[in-house]
Amino acid sequence: MLAITLDGGINTVLFNLYLLRLGYGPDVIGIINSVGMGVFALACLPVGRLCEQYGLLRIMRIGIVLIALGSAFVPVVGWLPDTVRVSTLIIGAIISNLGLAAYFVAGAPYLGALSTAQQRTSVFSFQSATFAVFGFLGSLIGGNLPAILANMGLGSTEQPAPYQWTLWLTPLFLLLTIYLVWQMREVMPGDNSTLTAQEDEQTFPAQSIFWLLVFFGLLRFLQVGGVASMQTFFNVYMDRELHVSTATIGNIQAIAKLLGVPAAFAIPWFTRKLGSANTVILALTVSALGMLPMAWIPIWWVGATGYIAVWLTTPARYAAFMVFIMSRTPSRQHGTLNGSQEGLAGLGFAVVAFLGGYMIQSLGYSLLFTFSACAMLLGAGLLALYVRRTR
């Protein structure tokens, strides 16, 4: 349900296009997105500590309620006066991103606690494949339903009404997630750990844990550069710069998610052949090389190829990186680990969204996409250096 709606589906396709139809430009779009992701970034580390204190499932339940509540603010603004729309969108972004921080920070350690170290690659690859499948469905809905509603008499695709009614599906679908999360059972980090507490202490000194968290956080910050620019500005770029229809944008995003399914299921094979770190390095390199042409060639199919390259490799990059870093930190620290990881990923999204909006206004899209690709290449290079030095 999260993939259909917020994390790669309906909202990913339509949110920025909806803001364009409400009369806002890339600068305002960047601000709203950056505030939400900034809150996400700031909340993640405290949420990681709360997970260790109050339990993963309790935090996930709180998170999912906040996500559903915050998502309802988006379609509501279409009925509000212009003077309060931006503030309402920002409030909704704050609420939903607090919820996303709670859910995603607790989610990875929850899966880790349910599985053994030997199962985690398969577990995370299956999770990535599931997100890709439902992201595909959500992208199809988001891309095509506004045109269907417009043909039914709810305005045109250049007006906000078809987008507004489609976006109401997000809070409605998320009501089901509240029910689903309440059916899950509690589990504590370390339930399936292969290390005893004493071995944990001996293997991972406190000082080395701190610097590992800092270094892995920096890597995650750089990794999301390309994903952030694509998720925030790809549909704006295709709509305003290349004049591509909403249906085509949605279909491109759906194809990218669908191609991510076999990529996700191939993760165990890649990690066996290359290792988890080298799988991350390969995924980042492919993403960056796919993005660079679209930065300088303003043709729709070049942009589509860049988008597909990024999202094709994202499931493999995320799953392999989570397995890699969880194997190098003690299980009792996985809540804090994932909190710092998601926080710095959110900070990366916030920085790209905030600076990207102003960069587009003054310099165009080329430099934004170029800088994002270079950030991913830098992340791949630093990880390769780390692997070489620790081998």
ROGUNU-412334 format. One record per residue (C-alpha): residue in three letters; x, y, z. Coordinates in steps of 0.02 Angstrom, whole numbers, plus 32768, in hexadecimal, padded with zeros to 4 digits. Each point is the difference from the previous one (the first is absolute). Layout:
# residues N
ALAXYZ...
END
This chain:
# residues 391
MET800080008000LEU809080788024ALA804B7FD97F56ILE7F5B80197FA5THR7FE980A98054LEU809380608049ASP809F7F9F7FE1GLY800A7FF67F43GLY7F497FFD7FCBILE7F70807B7FF2ASN804D808F8064THR80AA7FEC7FADVAL7FB1801A7F55LEU7F7F8084802APHE803280698097ASN8072807A7FA4LEU7F9080037F66TYR7F6F802D8073LEU8067808F8049LEU8027803D7F50ARG7F4580027FD8LEU7FE2806480A0GLY807480847FB8TYR80A47FDF805CGLY80AD7FF87FAFPRO80997F928021ASP803B8072808DVAL7F627FE98069ILE7FF97F477FD2GLY80B37FEF803CILE7FDB805980A4ILE7F687F938029ASN805E7F617FD7SER809C8037805FVAL7F9E802E809EGLY7FB07F548002MET80A37FA47FE4GLY805A8072807BVAL7F847FCE8087PHE80197F4A7FCCALA80BC80158012LEU7FF7805380ABALA7F847F808043CYS805B7F617FCBLEU80897FF88083PRO7F8C80268095VAL7F867F807FB9GLY808D7F807FFDARG801B801B80BALEU7F447FF58020CYS7FFC7F5A7FA5GLU807F7FBA8078GLN7F9F80448096TYR7F4A7FDE7FD2GLY80097F767F7ELEU80007FFD7F43LEU7F4A7FD37FE4ARG7FBB808B806FILE806680827F9FMET7FC97FB57F59ARG7F49800E8034ILE801280B68034GLY805A80237F5CILE7F7B7FB37F91VAL7F7580668053LEU806380A17FE5ILE80217FD37F4AALA7F477FE67FDCLEU7FD180A28059GLY8085806C7FACSER7FD97FBE7F52ALA7F4D803F800DPHE803D80B68008VAL80397FF87F49PRO7F587FEE7FA7VAL7FAA806E8082VAL8063809C7FCAGLY7FA380037F5ATRP7F67803D8060LEU805D8081806APRO802680B87FDCASP80A580277FAATHR80428058809CVAL80067F618069ARG802A7F7D7F7EVAL80BD80008012SER7FF97FFE80BFTHR7F827F717FFCLEU806E7F9C7F8AILE8095801D8071ILE7F9E7FC6809AGLY7FC97F647FA3ALA80B37FE07FC7ILE803E801080B4ILE7F7E7F868044SER80147F7E7F77ASN80BE80078004LEU80037FEA80BDGLY7F997F647FE0LEU80717FC57F74ALA809880178071ALA7FAF7F988088TYR7FC77F777F8APHE809E7FED7F97VAL807C8011808FALA7FA67F75805DGLY7FDA7F997F65ALA80AE7FC57FD0PRO80337FC880B0TYR7F557FAC8010LEU80247F9A7F64GLY80B17FE2803DALA7FC17FC080A7LEU7F857F8A7FABSER80897FB47F94THR80AA7FB2801BALA809E804A7FB7GLN7FFD7F7B7F77GLN7F4C802C7FD0ARG801180BD7FF9THR803A80127F4CSER7F697F9E7FC4VAL7F8B805A8078PHE803780AE7FCASER80017FD07F48PHE7F4D7FC1800FGLN7FCF80A28058SER804F80667F74ALA7FA67F977F7DTHR7F5A80188059PHE801980BC8004ALA802C7FFE7F48VAL7F637F9E7FD0PHE7F8980718060GLY8060809C7FCCPHE7FDE7FC87F4CLEU7F457FF48024GLY7FFF80A88059SER805D80557F72LEU7F827FBD7F82ILE7F70803F806AGLY805080AA801DGLY803180167F4AASN7F5C7FCD7FAFLEU7F7180248079PRO800780C07FF1ALA7FE37FF57F44ILE7F707F87801CLEU7FB28075807FALA801980947F8AASN7FA47FA27F77MET7F727FE3807DGLY7FEB80BC8013LEU806D80288098GLY806280897FA7SER80977FEA7F8FTHR80AC7FBA8023GLU804080B48008GLN7F8F80218096PRO80177FBF80B2ALA7F597FA78016PRO802B7F577FACTYR80A27FF88063GLN7FA8802F80A2TRP7F7F7F747FF2THR80857F817FD3LEU806980338096TRP7F6E7FD78074LEU802A7F497FDETHR809E80138068PRO7FAF801980ACLEU7F787F827FD3PHE807E7F787FD5LEU8066802A809ALEU7F6C7FD88071LEU80217F4A7FD2THR80B4800E803BILE7FC3803080AETYR7F9F7F5E8008LEU80927F9A7FBCVAL80828045807ATRP7F8C7FDA8092GLN80027F487FCCMET80BE7FF28011ARG80557FB78099GLU80838054806CVAL80B67FCF7FE9MET809D80468050PRO80A580297FA9GLY807D7F748015ASP7F7F7F738010ASN80577FA17F75SER80AF8045801BTHR808E7F857FE9LEU806D805F807DTHR7FF07FFC80BEALA800080A6805CGLN80B37FE18039GLU80397FD87F4EASP7FA4809C7FC4GLU8065806D8076GLN80A57FB07FD3THR7FE480057F44PHE7FC080B47FF6PRO8059807D8073ALA7F96809B8025GLN807880787FA9SER80047F9B7F60ILE7F427FF58001PHE7FF280BE8006TRP8074801B7F6CLEU7FAC7F747F9FLEU7F5880558019VAL804A80A57FC3PHE80537FB27F69PHE7F6B7F957FCDGLY7F9080998015LEU806E80647F8ALEU7FF77F747F81ARG7F427FFB800CPHE7FF880BF7FEFLEU80627FF67F5CGLN7FA07F697FBFVAL7F5880578003GLY803A80947F97GLY7FC17FB87F5DVAL7F637FB5804CALA7FD480A68054SER801080697F62MET7F9C7F817F9DGLN7F777FEA8082THR7FEE80BC801CPHE8019804B7F53PHE7FF27F7A7F79ASN7F45801A7FE6VAL801580BE8006TYR808D7FF57F7FMET7F9A7F907F8BASP7F6180688013ARG804480B27FF5GLU80A37FEC7FA0LEU7FD77F747F85HIS7F4080117FFFVAL7FE07F47801CSER7F4F7FCB802FTHR7FD57FC780B0ALA7FD17F537FC0THR80AA7FEB7FABILE805A803A809EGLY7F9E7F838068ASN80217F747F84ILE80BC80257FFFGLN80037FF880BDALA7F997F607FFEILE80777FAC7F85ALA80948031806ELYS7FAC7FB28099LEU7FD37F637F9FLEU80B37FE87FC4GLY8035801180B5VAL7FA87F5C802APRO80797F877FA8ALA808F8071803BALA7FC57FEB80B4PHE7FF07F437FF0ALA80B07FFA7FB5ILE804B8050809DPRO802E7F5A8054TRP80587FC77F60PHE806180A47FF1THR80327FFF80B7ARG803E7F4C7FF1LYS806580277F65LEU803D80B0802AGLY7FE2801980B9SER7F83807B8048ALA807780967FF8ASN802E7FE37F4ATHR7F487FED7FD6VAL7FE280AE8049ILE809480477F9ELEU7FBF7FB47F5DALA7F508043801FLEU803F80B08024THR806F80017F65VAL7F727FC87F8DSER7F8B8084804CALA807E808C7FE8LEU802D7FD07F4EGLY7F477FF67FD5MET7FDF80AE8046LEU808F805F7FADPRO7FB97FFD7F4DMET7F5780448037ALA805980938052TRP803880427F57ILE7F8C7FB27F7DPRO7F4E80478011ILE7FA57F707FAATRP7F737FA48059TRP80407F4F7FE1VAL80AD80318040GLY7FAE8040809FALA7F9A7F61800BTHR809E7F977FEEGLY80548060808DTYR7F6A7FEB8072ILE7FF67F467FDBALA80BB7FEB8021VAL7FEE804F80ACTRP7F657F9F8036LEU80397F5D7FB1THR80977FFE8073THR7FB2804E809CPRO7FB87F5C8049ALA80A87FA87FEDARG806080948046TYR7F8F80138098ALA7FF27F48802DALA80B87FD97FE6PHE803680998064MET7F8D7FD58092VAL80437F4E8006PHE80B280417FF4ILE7FF4807E808FMET7F977F908072SER80887F7C7FF3ARG807F807E803FTHR7FA380438098PRO7FBE7FA9809DSER7F497FCD7FFDARG7FD88068809BGLN8033809C7F9DHIS7F957FDC7F67GLY7F78807B8036THR807F808C8011LEU80587FC77F62ASN7F6280077F97GLY7FCC80A38052SER80A480527FCEGLN7FF67FB37F52GLU7F4F80377FDCGLY802380AA804ELEU809380267F90ALA7FA27FBC7F6AGLY7F748078802BLEU807E808C8012GLY80417FD77F52PHE7F4E800B7FBBALA7FE280A4805BVAL80A180507FC1VAL7FDF7FCB7F4CALA7F4A80398007PHE802980AA804ELEU8099802C7F98GLY7FBD7FAA7F65GLY7F66806E7FF5TYR8068809F8000MET80847FB37F8FILE7F7B7FD67F7FGLN7FBA80B18007SER80AA80517FE0LEU806C7F7E7FA9GLY7F8B7F7D7FB8TYR7FF67F458018SER80A97FCE7FB5LEU806D802E8095LEU7F867FB3807DPHE80037F567FAATHR80BC800B7FE5PHE8024802580B7SER7F8C7F738035ALA80597F827F91CYS80AA803A8041ALA7FC57FE980B4MET7FD47F4A7FDBLEU80AA7FE37FADLEU8056804B8099GLY7F9D7F8C8071ALA80327F6A7F96GLY80B780358006LEU8001801680BELEU7FAE7F57801AALA807E7FAE7F8BLEU808E80518063TYR7FB67FC280A4VAL7FF07F4E7FBEARG80B280027FC0ARG8047804180A6THR7F9C7F87806EARG801E7F677F94
END
